[in-house]
């Protein structure tokens, strides 16, 4: 995806990892998309995407969101959270946020575990992303 920060790139890679047909479609979209806008509010950021119309959409064109990737960093006391939004079967936006503290200018020693630890709960994720 063109125009992503290195942090957003790492988060999206982690969010879209896994053996699942919906995630595969979203990975293809990510490879062929561009950033439309980036906004920061002081405690969070929003990145909006443009997916070209010729790139396949998730079958059924569902709208959903998921965020089972968390972040820890040496300079963030309470951690980071991330949510990926899919609208009508296409990547729409990524939100990153802190828990009750300012978003740092630089993230140091970033780690991106899944909500359940190092292993992803694919069963729970599949229920969410295949729900229509």
C-alpha positions as CSV (number, residue, x, y, z in Angstrom):
1,X,0.0,0.0,0.0
2,X,1.4,3.4,-0.9
3,X,1.6,6.1,1.6
4,X,1.5,4.1,4.8
5,X,3.7,4.8,7.8
6,X,6.0,2.0,8.9
7,X,3.8,1.5,12.0
8,X,0.6,1.2,10.0
9,X,2.3,-1.2,7.6
10,X,3.3,-3.5,10.4
11,X,-0.1,-3.3,12.0
12,X,-2.0,-4.1,8.8
13,X,0.4,-7.0,8.0
14,X,-0.3,-8.4,11.5
15,X,-4.1,-7.8,11.2
16,X,-4.3,-9.5,7.8
17,X,-2.1,-12.5,8.6
18,X,-3.7,-15.9,8.6
19,X,-5.1,-18.7,6.4
20,X,-8.5,-17.4,5.5
21,X,-10.2,-16.4,2.2
22,X,-11.4,-13.1,3.5
23,X,-8.0,-12.2,4.8
24,X,-6.5,-13.2,1.5
25,X,-8.8,-10.8,-0.4
26,X,-8.0,-8.0,2.1
27,X,-4.3,-8.6,1.7
28,X,-4.7,-8.3,-2.1
29,X,-6.5,-5.0,-1.6
30,X,-3.8,-3.8,0.8
31,X,-1.1,-4.5,-1.9
32,X,-3.0,-2.5,-4.5
33,X,-4.4,0.4,-2.4
34,X,-3.2,3.8,-1.5
35,X,-3.7,6.1,1.5
36,X,-6.3,8.7,0.9
37,X,-5.7,10.6,4.2
38,X,-4.0,10.5,7.6
39,X,-5.3,12.3,10.6
40,X,-3.9,12.5,14.1
41,X,-5.9,13.8,17.1
42,X,-3.3,13.7,19.9
43,X,-4.4,10.3,21.3
44,X,-5.2,8.4,18.0
45,X,-4.7,8.3,14.3
46,X,-7.0,7.6,11.4
47,X,-5.8,6.4,8.0
48,X,-8.3,6.1,5.2
49,X,-7.7,3.9,2.1
50,X,-8.7,3.9,-1.5
51,X,-9.0,0.5,-3.1
52,X,-9.2,0.6,-6.9
53,X,-12.5,-0.6,-8.3
54,X,-10.9,-3.3,-10.3
55,X,-9.5,-5.0,-7.2
56,X,-11.8,-7.9,-5.9
57,X,-14.0,-7.2,-2.9
58,X,-14.9,-9.6,-0.1
59,X,-17.8,-11.8,-1.4
60,X,-21.1,-10.4,-0.4
61,X,-19.5,-7.0,0.2
62,X,-19.9,-7.1,4.0
63,X,-19.1,-4.2,6.4
64,X,-17.3,-5.1,9.6
65,X,-14.4,-4.2,11.8
66,X,-11.8,-6.1,13.8
67,X,-8.9,-5.3,16.0
68,X,-7.3,-8.3,17.7
69,X,-3.8,-6.8,17.5
70,X,-2.6,-4.7,20.4
71,X,0.6,-2.8,20.8
72,X,3.2,-2.3,23.5
73,X,6.0,0.2,23.4
74,X,8.8,1.3,25.8
75,X,7.4,4.8,25.8
76,X,3.7,4.0,26.0
77,X,2.6,3.2,29.5
78,X,-0.9,1.7,28.9
79,X,-0.5,0.2,25.4
80,X,-1.9,0.8,22.0
81,X,-5.0,-0.5,20.2
82,X,-5.8,-0.8,16.5
83,X,-9.1,-1.4,14.5
84,X,-9.3,-2.1,10.8
85,X,-12.6,-1.1,9.1
86,X,-13.9,-2.9,6.1
87,X,-16.8,-1.2,4.2
88,X,-18.8,-3.0,1.5
89,X,-16.1,-5.6,1.2
90,X,-13.2,-3.2,0.8
91,X,-10.5,-1.9,3.2
92,X,-11.8,1.5,4.4
93,X,-9.6,2.7,7.3
94,X,-7.3,1.9,10.2
95,X,-7.5,3.5,13.6
96,X,-4.8,3.4,16.1
97,X,-5.2,4.7,19.7
98,X,-3.7,4.9,23.1
99,X,-5.3,4.2,26.4
100,X,-5.5,7.5,28.3
101,X,-2.3,9.1,27.2
102,X,-1.0,11.1,24.3
103,X,0.1,9.4,21.1
104,X,3.9,9.6,21.1
105,X,5.9,11.3,18.3
106,X,8.0,8.1,18.0
107,X,7.1,4.5,19.0
108,X,10.1,2.7,20.6
109,X,10.5,-1.0,21.0
110,X,7.1,-1.8,19.4
111,X,5.6,-5.3,19.9
112,X,2.3,-6.3,18.3
113,X,0.8,-9.3,20.1
114,X,-2.7,-10.6,19.4
115,X,-5.3,-10.0,22.1
116,X,-4.9,-13.6,23.3
117,X,-1.1,-13.5,23.2
118,X,1.3,-14.5,20.5
119,X,-1.3,-16.9,18.9
120,X,-4.3,-15.6,17.1
121,X,-7.8,-16.9,17.9
122,X,-8.7,-17.7,14.2
123,X,-12.0,-19.2,15.3
124,X,-13.3,-16.0,16.9
125,X,-11.9,-13.9,14.0
126,X,-13.6,-16.1,11.4
127,X,-16.9,-15.8,13.2
128,X,-16.6,-12.0,13.0
129,X,-15.4,-11.5,9.4
130,X,-17.7,-14.1,7.9
131,X,-20.8,-12.9,9.6
132,X,-23.1,-11.3,7.0
